[in-house]
Amino acid sequence: MSSTTNYILGVYDDEDEVLHAVSEIKAKGIKIEEVFTPFPIHGLDTALGHPRTRLPIAAFMFGCLGLVCAQALINYTMVFDWPMIIGGKDFFALPDWIPITFEGTVLFTAFGLVTTFCISNGLYPGKEVEVLDVRITDDRFVMAINLDKNKVGAADITKALKDSGAVEVNVK
Amino acid sequence: MAGHSHFSPANVEEHFEFSSEGKKRIIIAFIAGLVALALGIYLLSKGESGGHEVAAAGHEAANAGHEATNAAEHLSGGAASHQAKAEEHYDWTNRIWANVWLNAVFFTGISVIGMFFVSLQYLSKAGWSSVIKRVPEAFPKFLYYSLPILLAVFFFKGDVIFHWMHHGVTEVGSENYDKIIAGKAGYLNKNFFMARLVVFGALWIILWNMLRKKSIEEDLVGGTEIFTKLVRLGVAFIVIFGASSSMFAWDWVMSIDTHWFSTMFGWYMFSSWHVTGLAIITLTILLLKDKGYMAYVNENHLHDLGKFMFAFSIFWSYVWFSQFLLIYYANFPEETIYFLERWEGHNKIYKTSEVLNIFFNFFFPFLVLMTRDAKRTSIFLKIACFFIISGHYIDFYQMIMPGVLGKHGGYGLVEFGMLTVFSSAFIYVVSNELTKASLVAKNHPFLPEALHHDI
């Protein structure tokens, strides 16, 4: 988070409370940036109304690419560039290649997906970790509200958070 | 939770009503099947199959497949001569018995997978499935009909289906003597075969009865004691089923092609049974939901069932392909004959279904069920169920028919009629069994978890 961004953090100590707080806060016209929790809470994604991830589409694309690349490599080496008879089969011995095609598909999907995930989240090796509150990996549930993206004032947001059951409210 | 209604387990009891209208429709389907079957049999007896059996067009039939077949047979102990003898003894009624056998094996599998599914849920102590478990729990009732049919067909008409039962194949000096089959006679003989069928078939039925009784008792008594007992029953069944499903795969299907064997066959047939069973469970639930039952089964449960079908379609493809690839790659004549017969042999009548087999059971379910939304949408699940169920009927057809009927096989009125008769009987028996208990196991300890299932 750059230093120009202002966050108000509501800290909760119960998963049910934070789940109910999400709809309460949203009902007051306040936009919630994200909720950080130590473990997944069922229904939180729906309550926050986040759009579904498009990673599966990327996965399918990478899989298709892997399939094509694996087939291209085998065809080039085994049929076009240096044809060899193996086990008395045709040069184009498709059944023999299915395991390799499968591996190629999986390899491209896995690497492509991890890379896409890192890029879309701004992650790279050696990146300094930015944590809004270290207790989100322990026993606290933190609701982050971006002040710059909200028309509601800081005082009102603080009050709304307190009303919804936040045990403390921090500005960061 | 947003979008989820709250049920308290006490008020979810719900009974399926098997209406007289529904009964009438199923009986009409059954009779229509019988009529088609009778017509098919009449045409068969007149020498017209009604299917696309190619009237042995003389010597042109000696295509590449046959030549390869013959070459292969020289290496595998002269089975070709036996095959030729079997053809000489071919009688048009064989096709009827082959069809009875095919459907009995197919529907036995679907029924027992109901028991397997419930046992697996208890073994893994799964919570989500407790809302749907009454549906698969009703399936094994059909074992009461299909297992005796298997036994009767084997007892009276076994020599039509099984090459190893032909007269004299194990007698030294007989003109039918076959060294390879004689070597397998310790396992493949009439008495031992029937003993296996009766003992393990009875064990399946007994264990299912115990599970069903306890499960219904749980509705009245409650508590967790019965759940613990059901877990033990489930574990016992899985152990028995693990051994018996493989064994029945060798007995009922693999031994038709007596000379040929595959160490993957037990898995192959189990995977085919399993994915069909999962598709029928899903389809039954979807149809019950369409009729207004099981409102508490939401898209999250359907999603799990969809994942099951998706995963086990791929599992079937994996097993099928592994078996094929090893045989294709090693290229031993006595092994490749199995696929040659289905691909190029018998005037190529089995080639179309072999191609359909792969498309219906792998490509279509794989593509239809790939996305999350498809697995949560009734119509896509139904499409996938259609492909899987009809695809695996074709799969069993491919396993059984070429070995039993050879070039006399085909798709005709007999096949259609027999399948209709068996499936309407299965639907009738299962629907009737569904009425005997609440559609939801209301005192299942994991029911609240299942009602709040969210994925």
HADDOCK unambig.tbl for C-alpha pairs under 7 A between the chains (distance, minus, plus):
assign (segid A and resid 42 and name CA) (segid B and resid 454 and name CA) 6.44 0.50 0.50
assign (segid A and resid 43 and name CA) (segid B and resid 1 and name CA) 6.17 0.50 0.50
assign (segid A and resid 43 and name CA) (segid B and resid 2 and name CA) 6.79 0.50 0.50
assign (segid A and resid 95 and name CA) (segid B and resid 325 and name CA) 6.50 0.50 0.50
